[in-house]
Amino acid sequence: MSTTDGNDGPGGTAGPGGGAGPKNRIRVDQQLIADLVPAGARVLDVGCGDGALLYHLSHFKGADARGIEINRTRVAACLNQGLSVIQGDAEVELRDYPTGSFDCVVLSQTIQAMGDPKGTLETLLRIGNRAVVSITNGGYWRNRVQLALGGRVPFRENPGERWYDTTNIHPCTIRDFVGLVDEMGINIEQCFAVSASGAYREVYPSSAAANLFAVQAVFVLGWRSAPDEAG
Amino acid sequence: MASGTGLQGTGGGTIDRRTLPGEFVTLAKEAPLDLDSGARLGPINVAYTTHGTLNTDKSNAILICHALTGDQFVCGTHPITKRPGWWDTTVGPGKPLDTDRYFLICPNLLGGCMGTTGPSETNPATGKPWGLDFPVITIGDMVNVQKLLVDHLGIGQLFSVIGGSMGGMQALDWAVRFPERVFSVMPIASALRTSAQNIAHHEVGRQAVMADPDWCGGRYQEEGKRPHRGLAVARMGAHITYLSESALTRKFGRSLQGRDRVTYGFEADFQVESYLRHQGITFVDRFDANSYLYITRAMDYFDLVEEHGGVATDIFAGTNVRFGVISFTSDWMFPTAENREIVKALNGVGANVSFVEIETDQGHDSFLMDIADYHRVIRGFLEGAAELRGAAGP
């Protein structure tokens, strides 16, 4: 996998060729993920939304890109762009895929909404040889300030949400996430910290500074030993 | 509209198939076709229509498979009913199945009654109508005949095979029998196998036909009769399964038909009764009772899972075909759960499949309707398949 550490990615959206139309406009964290996916790979984007990353992967990286999305309207938007997407609940649908069916499985900003994040990670690394997982960092300093001084649970990513209606039922910090994957015997091949400005750089997963200053983190994960065929 | 207590339709005249518009070809002339039942059938006539222009590398052909009571008159004005063809919403210039871009082929299926060989045609061995001497056919037999037609048209690989309901079963069967002959398939409101509930509905329809004394043990043509009452009842029952409870309530509710109060009798007091009687009576003008028996039976026997040793993931093992599966929220005949079984079998072998459930209250018949989300998905799927096929695409 290629690295793009030290790249001060532009804020907002990034698109190839300068002429970024609405179809190929992707978020900075998606651009980072796209850069981490090898050209021509078989990729599954779990929770693919309106298909921005899928479109980018299939049109600019020659990937065989598939998606799963629970929201009917977003699935229709994906199919409307000619993308291969299945409407369904990822935690149910993922069970059907055979072991090793993808080079890479992407889970972008979704793990905090999963009922069983641990089981999901296991499944991602069963059906994919690698997983690229991005998380919202609950340890970001503004979140800490909001809880410490404001006295309220922070929901920076979705400002309208309250503690009782959020779908993000399993929020975590970079340290929390690293703790889980260590416990599971998963190897962190790469870890990127994304700042509030959209800049990103490769960091040590154990970095206390990253856990304080990163808004998001992107991990490239694989099993420590060769993937167990029995799954 | 029907009045009184019965189904006093015209009963329909006998249709002279030779006067119908469209194309006509005789296939399986040299060697008869081996049917799934073990019987052999040939030669086989196929009536079909085409729309649009086949391009020079023959890469823009789409086969449209019609459902139980459909026919080859997919768009434009139907020559018998004088109403729009069954998929006129979807097929035509600038429509999702765009005749400016694709070459569309729609054959009347084996066992049908619009010119393709079926029980109402003449048995060459006896010179009389086949009737119940016609061999029992399967979805696979229908697909084998369609493949002979595609061979006849000189098309190596179809760009897509598309169909709703039983048409979706044929599309799936194409991907199983002739995976190298199809680039993509689009089964809509369909299933890997026919459910017990659908077999049950079919059986009620068949019993209605056979209970009509004018059915004459299947020999009604020779007797100069038509079991139009039985067939109309079968159609009325089936038509309910094509709609939904909420659509019936929205369209009719408990509204009365041309009267202020109920009559305390058995006339069509309610609009919904009058509507169903109309559906039954008009149906018999264009459909053959024995065809109805044979085609519902073919659906009953459809079971791709059983054909593959009960292992659903074996059905599409190793397939390179691209699949687009669509279901509708209010379809209780082929509910989303059954369409998801197709998706599950495909995911199990890592096949390229898209799936969406369209939200609508129009029931199973949604697949015939002009629904914006649905049409966008058909268009998008074909667009995506064309991009994937690259230079060889339409």
Contacts between the chains, C-beta under 8 A, distances in Angstrom:
chain1	res1	chain2	res2	distance
A	64	B	352	7.7
A	66	B	352	7.2
A	72	B	356	6.7
A	72	B	357	6.2
A	72	B	358	7.8
A	72	B	359	6.3
A	75	B	355	7.8
A	75	B	356	4.7
A	76	B	356	5.7
A	76	B	358	7.8
A	76	B	373	5.2
A	76	B	376	6.3
A	76	B	377	5.7
A	78	B	354	7.9
A	79	B	324	7.4
A	79	B	354	5.5
A	79	B	356	5.8
A	79	B	376	7.7
A	79	B	377	4.7
A	79	B	380	4.5
A	79	B	381	5.8
A	79	B	384	7.4
A	80	B	376	4.9
A	80	B	377	6.8
A	80	B	379	7.3
A	80	B	380	3.9
A	81	B	380	6.3
A	81	B	384	7.3
A	82	B	380	5.5
A	82	B	381	7.3
A	82	B	383	4.5
A	82	B	384	2.5
A	82	B	385	7.6
A	82	B	386	7.9
A	82	B	387	5.5
A	82	B	388	8.0
A	83	B	354	7.5
A	83	B	384	6.3
A	84	B	322	7.5
A	84	B	352	5.5
A	84	B	353	6.9
A	84	B	354	5.0
A	84	B	384	7.1
A	85	B	354	5.6
A	85	B	355	7.9
A	85	B	356	7.8
A	86	B	343	6.0
A	86	B	347	7.3
A	86	B	353	6.5
A	86	B	354	6.5
A	86	B	355	4.6
A	87	B	355	5.5
A	87	B	356	4.9
A	87	B	357	5.7
A	88	B	340	7.5
A	88	B	343	7.6
A	88	B	355	7.2
A	93	B	347	6.8
A	96	B	344	5.0
A	96	B	347	4.1
A	96	B	348	5.3
A	97	B	347	5.5
A	97	B	348	7.4
A	97	B	350	6.6
A	98	B	348	6.4
A	98	B	349	6.9
A	98	B	350	5.9
A	101	B	350	4.0
